[in-house]
Amino acid sequence: MAARVPTVVIVGRPNVGKSTLFNRIAGKRIAVVEDTPGVTRDRLYSEFDHGGRHMKLVDTGGILFGDDDPLVEQIRVQAEVAMAEADVILFVVDAEEGLNPTDWDLAHRLRGIRQPVYVVATKADNPDRDFQAQEFYTLGFDEVFSVSGIHGRGLKELLDRIVEGFPKSGEQEAVEEELKLAIIGRPNVGKSSMVNALTGEERVIVSDIPGTTRDAVDTLINWKGQRVRLIDTAGIRRRGKIQGSIEYYMVNRAVTAIERSDCALLVIDGEEGLTDGDKRVAKASHDLGKPLVIAVNKWDVKEPPTGDLGHNTPIKKDFKRQLQDEVPEIGYAIVLFTSAKEQTGMDGIMKAVGRAVENGGFRISTGTLNRIVQDAVFDKPLTRKGRPLKVYYCTQPQNRPPTFVLFCNDADLVHFSYQRYIENVLRRNFPLEGTPARVVIRSSKGKYD
């Protein structure tokens, strides 16, 4: 059994510098940083090392008390769930602003928990701020650390103290391999509900307000023995629709999430139907060469549940046909009909993701590949301007995505439709469902004559 990874949770009221501190400790820009209070709404996860220890870091949304806004209440619940997972809590306050009534409210809540709580006074960019930070000892906790999330000042002392407080242990075992799944789609199609359905708990805030998720949120789960990292992305919109820097980062994070994933799960609102936005997001995944599974969500509203959401009813066949006609380049995608709200179809999604990722790594032996392609060219010969196409040799130089190179007498003879024909032949003969495949045509005049 691998050693349990200690968890460090960051809490505090809005706009005290939690996300800046989170990014500094994580060593990369994960959380969106803005002067606007409440930018972080969900829990954000990262992992980091210090003093020979591997730890998990969790950022939470700013906690407010006495607010009737249901979104604020959900943020508070998210923070409380995170604190329940914690081994150490970093209670972040603002050294520049000083004590705030909300700091006292949160301190009262934190005094009753069993985990060690360290008060972290951020924005302490100089010795004068260190002196100002001493007032936070009145909150009743044993230790106050003055740090600057922007400059890293005082951070080593804080991290040394965290590591010192953990029980001594032997060397940690290597972390087992994980599958990274990016959950993508337009705003408000049910991506966060999908994460919650897969985890079996309220890991991510769900709201009818479009754009509730602003960061790419990592959630680690164990799905039937498989370690899976779910990356819930902010809804992707056209750049022309972006207003302000928060949404600019939102789009960039979503694309980055796809890039670092092993597979993309595109969530479509089944009630609304296929939209131009869905097509754009699907093409983004295709262009990045990622395996793709499509979950048509909220299908329980579109069609009464039959107990088998995978059954091909006429309305499902019509949806798949529309998808094939309007976005033919992703015809390889595995399409499933789900209801995250009812937690229906989740097992089918994870099986499909596993199959798509496995197929993305598929390799065909050179001999078999050449025989299949030569038979395809023989069955459907190509002649343009009186010149026949001659394919001399084929090879698969890489997978993820599977890429096939055909050396021929003249690459200019091959129209994209013939490339698509060769790709379809390969798909009929080999397990390539769920993954893009690339067919590259190259001229090799005289080399094989």
Steps between C-alpha positions, in 0.01 A plus 500: 500500500629848413545744787209738543578846363451773767254773402554873559184710465493877450199689642412864563257774411484628139785697344769450766748336259414130532532426128831688472633294791363181342676572169827583677504176701386291202775657287268573209207722412195282565254729680373812326625809688291818485424795725133406468380322818363148453690404185583155644176313561589130496771305673820495294750218544872477434791297635841626611818391673693663784759370743484153349123471549237473229179689587162589355398867495138618493376854433144595598263783418482801730281424802231747602249476783151643524446516122175360359642455147469123422829511306680639805346221708634240257848656516483475880400133476787434255746650748361296789530178297861591418579566868363158590761347263786711640806400699604866533295818449652828386272780626583789264456861613601833345801669668444813294138548601524362853237323707154477353173392671475206260845382618356478854198300375720251317745475791207404726409216260861381472569486873276198537676271251771244575745582219793742555412853386772745394406863450664629181514879464542562128612813315784536757743643246726679753599496872239764584227257393661236722445731795139567395436126474560453873143618567370172356621317812185641661302246292616240751729272297853408602690595183475786249717500187564815295534417130482658156325278248622720216869507598526177700625684808464293819369197311786263583452553874129422466556184296778382732257530791231305314738213422638503854149444634440182301584163660833356390460236233707286270547573136173542316415251231471623143159641414314257278433592140186704447263563212441871434151585372416856392128577526428764237203680351311825478401684818207358696465163324552298820877444513524560875198277560682232300804527730278473806322196355831327428643575845180425689523825699462875459860570396413785262248784533191454284291803407263611225719809458717453186872517568487389864819296449781738407810287556602158375428299815687173565325227695664164571275197525541125508271343242490122551870483579608757238641832623326771293566874498185690395573845360180704503555796269331834479256516210670578168364798308602668177768761561271767358261431788762538772455794733782585741816322603329237717330343200819535295675275751192276510540419128875450525459266796249286312732458202793427733288239679437321171871510418602336828226238493502144370142532379232767465141452615280744310176574685208613281165624626259239361200717577637790295644282222816534292622860468782679318678532835496122546652456155779748574591326826500158330729629226739640764540152645542350153764754399700413812488131410323384815266200533143624529190374680177699470248500784163635388387617843153577643359227276244408767327830410513431126388139515341310792752261657468141384755355738756475220630834379727323252207350308472643147149644491398693186558838668853395601573380147384837365735683737798283399415548133490879545835490679652292219360728228601831662833403655625211282861534618404365845305204367731275706372642833311267734156654563304423817172636638514585869341681791752637749214619722361146524854352497405281206751383241816574705630144480458504123694827478801366689503177298488704178782727620715200582433348158572826317831551685605140436419534130698824484810299589433226243782400264471303177786280380664631183427186301131497588469873435653470151276209408181682608594825319608324180170309495313830550680665209435194282127504589472873427778609263564873464586664170521876445590672174592165353743412780431207732584518869767252608546438872846356560519461872308576824611541859363611836764730654298588810185452701296736723356571252573207267679652199552317169739617227448383140794544259377527142604613152333843530328637811324767292284229344330430834192706584391525866199280419736216403691550823168468680434178304832351618427607858157335487655176371744501791217564744301206361797269551645620829373618843516877452162594646514812713837626377598729212729350239731684263572387142801682352587474130862553386666489161794263448568532130749249374579361844297183456483484120 
